[in-house]
Amino acid sequence: MKRKPAKPQVLCLVVALLAATAAHARSSDRNQPMDVGADQSNCSVSSDSGPCLLSGNVKIVQGTLVINAAKADIKRADGDISYVTMTGSQVTLKQEMDDGSPFNGRANKVDYDMPKDTVILTGNAYVDKGGDTIKSDRIVYNMKTGQIESGGTGGRVNMTLKPKSKPAAPPKGGR
């Protein structure tokens, strides 16, 4: 079966989405070319409010950012992307941060509310930023404030926080 390439209009929408997510990620990623692939695309280009759905092996790569999902549903308002919902057995996000540390996230569903700069991971949600991890059924990340909320769905929240590295103390006795 031959894959249908994503339409150029779809690429413009996805570029706008990912440019906003780069605020806490590798700064240079937003200036890199973006590759988007999906088995199918169904996007209205005649209306700002029309649907845009990518489906089947959705893969978005821009610099160090790599997103994999089964579907991406893009909502627009006033010519800009306002909300994106990505779904799959597990949507995965990987990116290198400016300090070189890795960021990895996964969930059954990822919602990105662009006006609020909020990312919501739902369903077996897991985030790992340089070894500090959070696992919960729901994780809400506010990109403006850096605030992370998790839990609240009756399940437990599990976190692992690594201690900061401290320089080795000099040997006692002057030797």
HELIX and SHEET records of a PDB file:
HELIX    1   1 PRO A    8  THR A   21  1                                  14    
HELIX    2   2 ALA A   22  HIS A   24  5                                   3    
HELIX    3   3 SER A   27  ASN A   31  5                                   5    
SHEET    1   A 3 MET A  34  GLY A  37  0                                        
SHEET    2   A 3 CYS A  52  GLN A  62 -1                                        
SHEET    3   A 3 GLN A  40  CYS A  43 -1                                        
SHEET    1   B 8 MET A  34  GLY A  37  0                                        
SHEET    2   B 8 CYS A  52  GLN A  62 -1                                        
SHEET    3   B 8 LEU A  65  ALA A  77 -1                                        
SHEET    4   B 8 ASP A  80  GLU A  96 -1                                        
SHEET    5   B 8 PRO A 102  ASP A 113 -1                                        
SHEET    6   B 8 THR A 118  LYS A 129 -1                                        
SHEET    7   B 8 ASP A 132  ASN A 142 -1                                        
SHEET    8   B 8 ILE A 148  SER A 150 -1                                        
SHEET    1   C 8 MET A  34  GLY A  37  0                                        
SHEET    2   C 8 CYS A  52  GLN A  62 -1                                        
SHEET    3   C 8 LEU A  65  ALA A  77 -1                                        
SHEET    4   C 8 ASP A  80  GLU A  96 -1                                        
SHEET    5   C 8 PRO A 102  ASP A 113 -1                                        
SHEET    6   C 8 THR A 118  LYS A 129 -1                                        
SHEET    7   C 8 ASP A 132  ASN A 142 -1                                        
SHEET    8   C 8 ASN A 158  THR A 160 -1                                        
END                                                                             
